[in-house]
Amino acid sequence: MNLLLIAIGGALGSVARYLFSSAVLRASGSLLGVGTFAVNVVGCVVFGVIAGLAERRFVFGPHARVFLLVGVLGGFTTFSSFAFESVQLLRDGQFLAAAVNIVGQVVAGLVGLWIGFIIIR
């Protein structure tokens, strides 16, 4: 059941990402990066609201959390998951792990992308 919820949510989130990012790009005059930036920030805010409601008020059951957080927001932006996990490490007092996670993912992602370009050359 969880896989189906994730698949449906992921499809919806991916379409929402494309539409939202395209709208932001059109509104900004096609400024490179602004669509992705907007998607990531909005995704993080929405993730925080949903996670906060689930944590404090138990508003969402397990299936709804999987659908919304992993599916919809996972399709919309995985950056929100990265940010959530980093904040959780900070909240747990695991500052070194949070720093390694933040710096490691950013640096490894950039290096990985660069390596991908080099492989194709």
DSSP file (Angstrom, degrees, kcal/mol; ACC not computed):
  #  RESIDUE AA STRUCTURE BP1 BP2  ACC     N-H-->O    O-->H-N    N-H-->O    O-->H-N    TCO  KAPPA ALPHA  PHI   PSI    X-CA   Y-CA   Z-CA
    1    1 A M     >        0   0    0      0, 0.0     4,-2.3     0, 0.0     5,-0.2   0.000 360.0 360.0 360.0 -42.6    0.0    0.0    0.0
    2    2 A N  H  >  +     0   0    0      1,-0.2     4,-2.6     2,-0.2     5,-0.2   0.896 360.0  53.2 -60.0 -40.5    2.8    2.4    0.9
    3    3 A L  H  > S+     0   0    0      1,-0.2     4,-2.5     2,-0.2    -1,-0.2   0.893 109.3  48.5 -63.1 -39.3    4.5    1.9   -2.5
    4    4 A L  H  > S+     0   0    0      2,-0.2     4,-2.6     1,-0.2     5,-0.3   0.919 112.1  48.8 -65.6 -43.6    1.2    2.8   -4.3
    5    5 A L  H  X S+     0   0    0     -4,-2.3     4,-2.6     1,-0.2     5,-0.2   0.901 113.0  47.8 -62.4 -41.0    0.7    5.9   -2.2
    6    6 A I  H  X S+     0   0    0     -4,-2.6     4,-3.0     2,-0.2    -2,-0.2   0.912 111.9  50.0 -65.9 -42.5    4.3    7.0   -2.8
    7    7 A A  H  X S+     0   0    0     -4,-2.5     4,-2.1     2,-0.2    -2,-0.2   0.928 114.9  42.3 -63.5 -46.3    3.9    6.4   -6.6
    8    8 A I  H  X S+     0   0    0     -4,-2.6     4,-2.2     2,-0.2    -2,-0.2   0.936 117.8  46.5 -66.6 -46.1    0.7    8.4   -6.9
    9    9 A G  H  X S+     0   0    0     -4,-2.6     4,-2.9    -5,-0.3    -2,-0.2   0.897 111.2  52.6 -62.4 -40.6    2.0   11.1   -4.6
   10   10 A G  H  X S+     0   0    0     -4,-3.0     4,-2.5    -5,-0.2    -1,-0.2   0.898 108.6  49.9 -62.6 -41.4    5.3   11.2   -6.5
   11   11 A A  H  X S+     0   0    0     -4,-2.1     4,-2.1     2,-0.2    -1,-0.2   0.934 113.5  45.9 -62.3 -45.8    3.5   11.6   -9.8
   12   12 A L  H  X S+     0   0    0     -4,-2.2     4,-2.4     1,-0.2    -2,-0.2   0.915 113.7  49.1 -63.2 -43.3    1.4   14.5   -8.4
   13   13 A G  H  X S+     0   0    0     -4,-2.9     4,-2.5     2,-0.2    -1,-0.2   0.883 109.9  51.3 -64.7 -39.4    4.5   16.1   -6.8
   14   14 A S  H  X S+     0   0    0     -4,-2.5     4,-2.2     2,-0.2    -1,-0.2   0.910 111.9  46.1 -65.1 -42.9    6.5   15.9  -10.0
   15   15 A V  H  X S+     0   0    0     -4,-2.1     4,-2.5     2,-0.2     5,-0.2   0.914 112.9  50.7 -65.4 -42.1    3.8   17.5  -12.1
   16   16 A A  H  X S+     0   0    0     -4,-2.4     4,-2.9     1,-0.2     5,-0.3   0.898 109.1  52.1 -62.1 -40.1    3.3   20.2   -9.4
   17   17 A R  H  X S+     0   0    0     -4,-2.5     4,-3.0     2,-0.2     5,-0.3   0.945 110.6  47.2 -60.3 -48.8    7.0   20.9   -9.5
   18   18 A Y  H  X S+     0   0    0     -4,-2.2     4,-2.3     1,-0.2    -2,-0.2   0.932 115.9  44.1 -59.6 -47.9    7.1   21.3  -13.2
   19   19 A L  H  X S+     0   0    0     -4,-2.5     4,-2.2     2,-0.2    -2,-0.2   0.927 117.5  44.2 -65.2 -45.5    4.0   23.6  -13.2
   20   20 A F  H  X S+     0   0    0     -4,-2.9     4,-2.4    -5,-0.2    -2,-0.2   0.937 115.4  47.0 -66.1 -47.3    5.2   25.7  -10.3
   21   21 A S  H  X S+     0   0    0     -4,-3.0     4,-2.6    -5,-0.3    -1,-0.2   0.902 112.6  50.4 -62.1 -41.5    8.8   26.0  -11.5
   22   22 A S  H  X S+     0   0    0     -4,-2.3     4,-2.5    -5,-0.3    -1,-0.2   0.905 110.4  49.7 -62.8 -41.9    7.6   26.9  -15.0
   23   23 A A  H  X S+     0   0    0     -4,-2.2     4,-2.4     2,-0.2    -2,-0.2   0.910 111.7  48.2 -63.7 -42.2    5.3   29.6  -13.6
   24   24 A V  H  X S+     0   0    0     -4,-2.4     4,-1.9     2,-0.2    -2,-0.2   0.913 111.3  51.0 -64.7 -42.3    8.1   31.1  -11.5
   25   25 A L  H  X>S+     0   0    0     -4,-2.6     5,-3.6     2,-0.2     4,-0.7   0.923 111.3  47.4 -61.4 -44.5   10.5   31.1  -14.5
   26   26 A R  H ><5S+     0   0    0     -4,-2.5     3,-0.8     1,-0.2    -1,-0.2   0.922 113.1  48.8 -61.9 -43.3    7.9   32.9  -16.6
   27   27 A A  H 3<5S+     0   0    0     -4,-2.4    -1,-0.2     1,-0.2    -2,-0.2   0.802 113.4  47.2 -67.4 -29.0    7.3   35.4  -13.9
   28   28 A S  H 3<5S-     0   0    0     -4,-1.9    -1,-0.2    -5,-0.2    -2,-0.2   0.500 118.3-106.0 -91.8  -3.8   11.0   36.0  -13.4
   29   29 A G  T <<5S-     0   0    0     -3,-0.8    -3,-0.2    -4,-0.7    -2,-0.1   0.804  72.4 -60.8  80.8  29.8   11.9   36.4  -17.0
   30   30 A S  S   <S+     0   0    0     -5,-3.6     2,-0.6     1,-0.2    -1,-0.1   0.823  74.6 179.1  66.5  35.8   13.5   33.0  -17.2
   31   31 A L    >   -     0   0    0     -6,-0.4     3,-1.8     1,-0.1     4,-0.5  -0.591  36.2-113.2 -68.8 115.6   16.2   33.7  -14.6
   32   32 A L  T 3  S+     0   0    0     -2,-0.6    -1,-0.1     1,-0.2    -2,-0.0  -0.240  94.0  11.9 -57.0 130.3   18.2   30.5  -14.3
   33   33 A G  T 3> S+     0   0    0      1,-0.0     4,-2.5    -3,-0.0    -1,-0.2   0.124  95.2 102.4  94.6 -19.9   17.8   28.7  -11.0
   34   34 A V  H <> S+     0   0    0     -3,-1.8     4,-2.5     1,-0.2     5,-0.2   0.858  80.1  52.3 -69.7 -33.4   15.0   30.8   -9.6
   35   35 A G  H  > S+     0   0    0     -4,-0.5     4,-2.5     2,-0.2    -1,-0.2   0.937 113.0  43.8 -65.2 -46.4   12.4   28.1  -10.3
   36   36 A T  H  > S+     0   0    0      2,-0.2     4,-2.7     1,-0.2    -2,-0.2   0.904 113.1  52.6 -64.4 -42.1   14.4   25.4   -8.5
   37   37 A F  H  X S+     0   0    0     -4,-2.5     4,-2.3     2,-0.2     5,-0.2   0.939 111.4  46.0 -58.3 -48.2   15.1   27.8   -5.7
   38   38 A A  H  X S+     0   0    0     -4,-2.5     4,-2.8     1,-0.2     5,-0.3   0.914 112.1  50.9 -63.0 -44.0   11.4   28.6   -5.3
   39   39 A V  H  X S+     0   0    0     -4,-2.5     4,-2.8     1,-0.2    -1,-0.2   0.924 111.4  48.4 -59.2 -45.5   10.4   24.9   -5.4
   40   40 A N  H  X S+     0   0    0     -4,-2.7     4,-2.0     2,-0.2    -2,-0.2   0.906 114.1  44.7 -64.9 -42.3   13.0   24.0   -2.8
   41   41 A V  H  X S+     0   0    0     -4,-2.3     4,-2.3     2,-0.2    -2,-0.2   0.946 116.4  45.1 -68.1 -47.5   11.9   26.8   -0.4
   42   42 A V  H  X S+     0   0    0     -4,-2.8     4,-2.7     1,-0.2     5,-0.2   0.918 112.8  52.5 -62.1 -42.8    8.2   26.2   -0.8
   43   43 A G  H  X S+     0   0    0     -4,-2.8     4,-2.6    -5,-0.3    -1,-0.2   0.895 109.7  49.0 -59.9 -40.7    8.8   22.4   -0.5
   44   44 A C  H  X S+     0   0    0     -4,-2.0     4,-2.6     2,-0.2    -1,-0.2   0.908 111.4  48.7 -66.0 -42.5   10.7   22.9    2.8
   45   45 A V  H  X S+     0   0    0     -4,-2.3     4,-2.3     2,-0.2    -2,-0.2   0.947 114.5  45.1 -62.6 -48.0    8.0   25.2    4.2
   46   46 A V  H  X S+     0   0    0     -4,-2.7     4,-2.7     2,-0.2     5,-0.2   0.911 112.7  51.3 -63.0 -42.5    5.2   22.7    3.3
   47   47 A F  H  X S+     0   0    0     -4,-2.6     4,-3.1    -5,-0.2     5,-0.3   0.929 110.5  49.6 -59.3 -45.6    7.3   19.8    4.6
   48   48 A G  H  X S+     0   0    0     -4,-2.6     4,-2.5     2,-0.2    -2,-0.2   0.891 111.3  48.6 -61.5 -40.7    7.8   21.6    7.9
   49   49 A V  H  X S+     0   0    0     -4,-2.3     4,-2.5     2,-0.2    -2,-0.2   0.945 115.8  42.8 -64.4 -48.4    4.1   22.4    8.3
   50   50 A I  H  X S+     0   0    0     -4,-2.7     4,-2.5     2,-0.2    -2,-0.2   0.935 117.0  46.2 -66.0 -46.0    3.0   18.8    7.6
   51   51 A A  H  X S+     0   0    0     -4,-3.1     4,-2.4    -5,-0.2    -1,-0.2   0.901 113.5  50.4 -63.4 -40.4    5.8   17.3    9.8
   52   52 A G  H  X S+     0   0    0     -4,-2.5     4,-2.8    -5,-0.3     5,-0.4   0.911 111.7  46.8 -64.0 -42.9    5.0   19.8   12.5
   53   53 A L  H  X>S+     0   0    0     -4,-2.5     4,-1.9     1,-0.2     6,-1.2   0.907 114.0  48.2 -64.6 -41.1    1.3   19.0   12.4
   54   54 A A  H  <5S+     0   0    0     -4,-2.5     4,-0.4     4,-0.2    -2,-0.2   0.885 117.0  42.9 -65.6 -38.2    2.0   15.3   12.4
   55   55 A E  H  <5S+     0   0    0     -4,-2.4    -2,-0.2    -5,-0.2    -1,-0.2   0.905 125.7  28.6 -75.7 -43.0    4.4   15.6   15.3
   56   56 A R  H  <5S+     0   0    0     -4,-2.8    -3,-0.2    -5,-0.2    -2,-0.2   0.845 135.7  20.7 -91.7 -37.1    2.5   18.0   17.5
   57   57 A R  T  <5S-     0   0    0     -4,-1.9    -3,-0.2    -5,-0.4    -2,-0.1   0.456  87.9-130.9-115.9  -2.7   -1.2   17.3   16.8
   58   58 A F      < +     0   0    0     -5,-0.7    -4,-0.2    -4,-0.4    -3,-0.1   0.878  53.5 150.6  53.1  40.8   -1.1   13.9   15.2
   59   59 A V        +     0   0    0     -6,-1.2     2,-0.5    -9,-0.1    -5,-0.2   0.850  54.5  55.5 -71.2 -36.1   -3.2   15.2   12.4
   60   60 A F  S    S-     0   0    0    -10,-0.2    -1,-0.1    -9,-0.1    -2,-0.0  -0.854  74.7-143.1-108.2 132.1   -1.9   12.8    9.8
   61   61 A G     >  -     0   0    0     -2,-0.5     4,-2.4     1,-0.1     5,-0.2  -0.229  40.1 -90.1 -77.6 176.2   -1.9    9.0   10.0
   62   62 A P  H  > S+     0   0    0      0, 0.0     4,-2.3     0, 0.0     5,-0.2   0.875 126.2  49.4 -59.2 -40.5    1.0    6.9    8.7
   63   63 A H  H  > S+     0   0    0      2,-0.2     4,-2.5     1,-0.2     5,-0.2   0.904 111.4  48.9 -67.6 -39.7   -0.5    6.5    5.2
   64   64 A A  H  > S+     0   0    0      2,-0.2     4,-3.0     1,-0.2     5,-0.3   0.904 111.1  50.4 -66.0 -40.5   -1.2   10.2    4.9
   65   65 A R  H  X>S+     0   0    0     -4,-2.4     4,-2.7     2,-0.2     5,-0.9   0.922 111.8  47.4 -63.1 -43.9    2.4   11.0    6.0
   66   66 A V  I  X>S+     0   0    0     -4,-2.3     5,-2.2    -5,-0.2     4,-0.8   0.940 115.4  46.0 -62.1 -46.7    3.9    8.5    3.5
   67   67 A F  I  <>S+     0   0    0     -4,-2.5     5,-3.0     3,-0.2    -2,-0.2   0.943 123.2  33.1 -60.3 -50.0    1.7    9.9    0.7
   68   68 A L  I  <>S+     0   0    0     -4,-3.0     5,-2.8     3,-0.2     6,-0.2   0.946 127.6  32.4 -76.8 -50.2    2.3   13.6    1.5
   69   69 A L  I  <5S+     0   0    0     -4,-2.7    -3,-0.2    -5,-0.3     5,-0.1   0.936 132.2  25.9 -79.3 -47.6    5.9   13.6    2.7
   70   70 A V  I  <<S+     0   0    0     -5,-0.9    -3,-0.2    -4,-0.8    -4,-0.1   0.915 132.9  32.8 -82.9 -44.7    7.6   10.8    0.7
   71   71 A G  I  ><S+     0   0    0     -5,-2.2     4,-2.4    -6,-0.2     5,-0.2   0.992 127.3  26.6 -76.0 -74.2    5.3   10.8   -2.3
   72   72 A V  I  ><S+     0   0    0     -5,-3.0     4,-2.2     1,-0.2    -3,-0.2   0.950 131.9  36.2 -60.6 -54.0    4.0   14.3   -3.1
   73   73 A L  H  ><S+     0   0    0     -5,-2.8     4,-3.3     1,-0.2     7,-0.3   0.811 114.2  57.7 -73.8 -27.2    6.9   16.3   -1.6
   74   74 A G  H  4 S+     0   0    0     -6,-0.2    -1,-0.2     2,-0.2    -2,-0.2   0.881 112.6  41.4 -65.0 -37.5    9.5   13.7   -2.7
   75   75 A G  H  < S+     0   0    0     -4,-2.4    -2,-0.2     2,-0.1    -1,-0.2   0.832 117.0  48.9 -75.0 -33.5    8.3   14.2   -6.2
   76   76 A F  H  < S-     0   0    0     -4,-2.2     2,-0.3     1,-0.3    -2,-0.2   0.939 134.8 -22.7 -71.4 -48.4    8.1   18.0   -5.7
   77   77 A T    ><  -     0   0    0     -4,-3.3     3,-0.6    -5,-0.1     4,-0.4  -0.839  39.1-159.2-165.7 125.6   11.6   18.3   -4.2
   78   78 A T  T 3> S+     0   0    0     -2,-0.3     4,-2.0     1,-0.2     3,-0.3   0.617  89.7  80.2 -78.7 -10.7   13.9   15.9   -2.4
   79   79 A F  H 3> S+     0   0    0      1,-0.2     4,-2.9     2,-0.2    -1,-0.2   0.851  85.0  59.4 -61.4 -33.2   15.6   19.0   -1.0
   80   80 A S  H <> S+     0   0    0     -3,-0.6     4,-2.5    -7,-0.3    -1,-0.2   0.886 105.3  47.9 -64.9 -37.2   12.8   19.2    1.6
   81   81 A S  H  > S+     0   0    0     -4,-0.4     4,-2.7    -3,-0.3     5,-0.2   0.920 111.8  50.2 -66.4 -43.5   13.7   15.7    2.9
   82   82 A F  H  X S+     0   0    0     -4,-2.0     4,-2.1     1,-0.2    -2,-0.2   0.925 113.1  46.0 -58.5 -46.6   17.4   16.7    3.0
   83   83 A A  H  X S+     0   0    0     -4,-2.9     4,-2.6     2,-0.2    -2,-0.2   0.916 112.4  50.6 -64.7 -43.4   16.5   19.8    5.0
   84   84 A F  H  X S+     0   0    0     -4,-2.5     4,-2.6     1,-0.2    -2,-0.2   0.935 111.5  47.2 -60.2 -48.1   14.2   17.9    7.3
   85   85 A E  H  X S+     0   0    0     -4,-2.7     4,-2.0     1,-0.2    -1,-0.2   0.884 112.3  50.5 -63.1 -38.3   16.8   15.3    8.1
   86   86 A S  H  X S+     0   0    0     -4,-2.1     4,-2.0    -5,-0.2    -1,-0.2   0.916 111.7  47.1 -65.4 -43.2   19.5   17.9    8.7
   87   87 A V  H  X S+     0   0    0     -4,-2.6     4,-3.1     2,-0.2    -2,-0.2   0.885 109.0  55.0 -66.3 -38.4   17.2   19.9   11.1
   88   88 A Q  H  X S+     0   0    0     -4,-2.6     4,-1.9     2,-0.2     6,-0.2   0.917 107.3  49.9 -60.4 -42.3   16.4   16.6   12.9
   89   89 A L  H  <>S+     0   0    0     -4,-2.0     5,-2.6     2,-0.2    -1,-0.2   0.918 112.6  47.4 -61.2 -42.9   20.1   16.0   13.4
   90   90 A L  H ><5S+     0   0    0     -4,-2.0     3,-1.7     1,-0.2    -2,-0.2   0.919 110.5  51.3 -63.9 -43.6   20.5   19.5   14.8
   91   91 A R  H 3<5S+     0   0    0     -4,-3.1    -1,-0.2     1,-0.3    -2,-0.2   0.829 108.3  53.0 -62.3 -31.8   17.4   19.1   17.0
   92   92 A D  T 3<5S-     0   0    0     -4,-1.9    -1,-0.3    -5,-0.2    -2,-0.2   0.412 119.2-112.5 -83.5   2.3   18.9   15.9   18.4
   93   93 A G  T < 5S+     0   0    0     -3,-1.7     2,-1.5     1,-0.2     3,-0.2   0.620  75.5 135.5  77.8  12.6   22.1   17.7   19.2
   94   94 A Q     >< +     0   0    0     -5,-2.6     4,-2.3    -6,-0.2     5,-0.2  -0.543  18.6 158.4 -92.7  70.1   24.1   15.8   16.6
   95   95 A F  H  >  +     0   0    0     -2,-1.5     4,-2.5     1,-0.2    -1,-0.2   0.865  69.1  49.0 -67.1 -39.7   25.9   18.9   15.2
   96   96 A L  H  > S+     0   0    0     -3,-0.2     4,-2.8     2,-0.2     5,-0.2   0.935 112.4  48.5 -66.2 -45.0   28.8   17.1   13.6
   97   97 A A  H  > S+     0   0    0      1,-0.2     4,-2.5     2,-0.2    -2,-0.2   0.894 112.1  50.3 -61.5 -39.4   26.5   14.6   11.9
   98   98 A A  H  X S+     0   0    0     -4,-2.3     4,-2.8     2,-0.2     5,-0.2   0.925 111.4  47.6 -64.4 -44.2   24.4   17.5   10.7
   99   99 A A  H  X>S+     0   0    0     -4,-2.5     4,-2.7     2,-0.2     5,-0.5   0.915 113.1  48.0 -63.7 -43.1   27.4   19.4    9.3
  100  100 A V  H  X5S+     0   0    0     -4,-2.8     4,-2.3     1,-0.2     5,-0.3   0.917 113.5  48.7 -63.1 -42.5   28.7   16.3    7.6
  101  101 A N  H  X5S+     0   0    0     -4,-2.5     4,-2.2    -5,-0.2     5,-0.3   0.938 116.4  41.5 -62.2 -48.0   25.3   15.7    6.1
  102  102 A I  H  X5S+     0   0    0     -4,-2.8     4,-1.9     2,-0.2     5,-0.2   0.970 124.0  34.8 -67.0 -55.7   24.9   19.2    4.9
  103  103 A V  H  X5S+     0   0    0     -4,-2.7     4,-2.8    -5,-0.2     5,-0.3   0.915 118.7  53.2 -67.3 -42.0   28.4   19.8    3.5
  104  104 A G  H  X<S+     0   0    0     -4,-2.3     4,-2.9    -5,-0.5     5,-0.3   0.922 110.6  44.7 -60.9 -46.5   28.7   16.2    2.4
  105  105 A Q  H  X S+     0   0    0     -4,-2.2     4,-2.1    -5,-0.3    -1,-0.2   0.904 116.3  46.0 -67.4 -40.2   25.6   16.1    0.3
  106  106 A V  H  X S+     0   0    0     -4,-1.9     4,-2.2    -5,-0.3    -2,-0.2   0.961 119.2  39.9 -66.4 -50.3   26.2   19.5   -1.3
  107  107 A V  H  X S+     0   0    0     -4,-2.8     4,-2.9    -5,-0.2     5,-0.2   0.939 117.8  47.8 -65.8 -46.9   29.8   18.8   -2.1
  108  108 A A  H  X S+     0   0    0     -4,-2.9     4,-2.9    -5,-0.3    -1,-0.2   0.884 111.8  51.6 -63.0 -37.8   29.2   15.2   -3.2
  109  109 A G  H  X S+     0   0    0     -4,-2.1     4,-2.2    -5,-0.3    -1,-0.2   0.926 112.7  44.2 -63.9 -44.8   26.3   16.3   -5.3
  110  110 A L  H  X S+     0   0    0     -4,-2.2     4,-2.3     2,-0.2    -2,-0.2   0.921 116.3  46.6 -65.7 -44.0   28.3   18.9   -7.1
  111  111 A V  H  X S+     0   0    0     -4,-2.9     4,-2.8     2,-0.2    -2,-0.2   0.917 111.8  52.1 -64.1 -43.1   31.3   16.6   -7.5
  112  112 A G  H  X S+     0   0    0     -4,-2.9     4,-2.2    -5,-0.2    -2,-0.2   0.903 109.8  48.4 -60.3 -42.4   29.0   13.8   -8.8
  113  113 A L  H  X S+     0   0    0     -4,-2.2     4,-1.9     2,-0.2    -1,-0.2   0.921 112.0  49.4 -63.2 -43.8   27.5   16.1  -11.4
  114  114 A W  H  X S+     0   0    0     -4,-2.3     4,-2.3     1,-0.2    -2,-0.2   0.909 109.6  51.4 -62.1 -42.9   30.9   17.2  -12.5
  115  115 A I  H  X S+     0   0    0     -4,-2.8     4,-2.8     1,-0.2    -1,-0.2   0.895 106.2  55.9 -61.2 -40.1   32.1   13.6  -12.8
  116  116 A G  H  X S+     0   0    0     -4,-2.2     4,-1.6     1,-0.2    -1,-0.2   0.909 108.2  47.2 -58.0 -43.2   29.0   12.8  -14.9
  117  117 A F  H  X S+     0   0    0     -4,-1.9     4,-1.5     1,-0.2    -1,-0.2   0.900 112.0  50.5 -63.8 -40.7   30.0   15.6  -17.3
  118  118 A I  H  < S+     0   0    0     -4,-2.3    -2,-0.2     1,-0.2    -1,-0.2   0.907 107.3  53.8 -65.5 -40.9   33.6   14.3  -17.4
  119  119 A I  H  < S+     0   0    0     -4,-2.8    -1,-0.2     1,-0.2    -2,-0.2   0.898 108.1  50.1 -60.0 -40.9   32.4   10.7  -18.1
  120  120 A I  H  <        0   0    0     -4,-1.6    -1,-0.2     1,-0.3    -2,-0.2   0.821 360.0 360.0 -69.8 -30.9   30.4   11.9  -21.1
  121  121 A R     <        0   0    0     -4,-1.5    -1,-0.3    -3,-0.1    -2,-0.2   0.495 360.0 360.0 -68.7 360.0   33.3   13.8  -22.5
